[in-house]
Structure formats: structure tokens, C-alpha cells
């Protein structure tokens, strides 16, 4: 079982920055492929960014490329999402997810077995 706890969400003005963190614990949580997804009110959950188990491969949604950066510190079992140049359309609940040990930077939500509780990000215009 893997437990994931997100933090770092909040309210920010358009153009601002936030850094989300996802702390993983439990069996092999620290060596899994990890992803960030988000869900805005009335919309389906969508892929944001992912990183493979070693940190050597990353994937991004087109809507966040060049603005968001995913990274990980395996010594701390933590994955980060640095979000810059935030836009009102980035407003959503952001979820951290883990796929499998030595997993890839998959963009598919069905590849992810464990999910965090989510953290709210609100960008005001």
C-alpha cells in the first residue's frame, strides 16, 4: 500500500507561482512512477505532468509545457510540481498519483494505482 499526501496549494494571482509537494510513504512508494492530475469544477480529471521512477524521464500536458516543472527527490520520497506563470484556467484540485515500482512517466490515469486526497489551487484574474 502506498500513501500520498499533497501540500502547497492555495490562492495566487494570475502570473504568480506555486510549488506543490507530494510525500509518498509505504511499500515502494518512493520508487514509483509519479504523476500530477487536476480536476476543475464540472470538468473531467486531466493529466498535468509525470515523472518516471528515476527522474530521468518526464511528460507534460501541452497546456502546461514551459510553465510547469515536475521533479522528484527520492531521498525524501517526494515529488514536486513547480507551477509558474499561472493562469485562471489552471484553477483546479490537483492530485498526486503513483503507478508502480520503477514505473514510467505515463500520461494515462488508468496506469496509476494510488492517489492522494488532492490540494486546491485557485488562480485569480
Secondary structure, 3 states (H helix, E strand, C coil): CEEEEEECCEEEECCCCEEEEEEEEECCHHHEEEEEEEECCCCCCEEEEEECCCCCCEEECCCCCCCEEEEEECCCCEEEEEECCCCHHHCEEEEEEEEEECCCCCCCHHHCCEECCCEEEEEEC
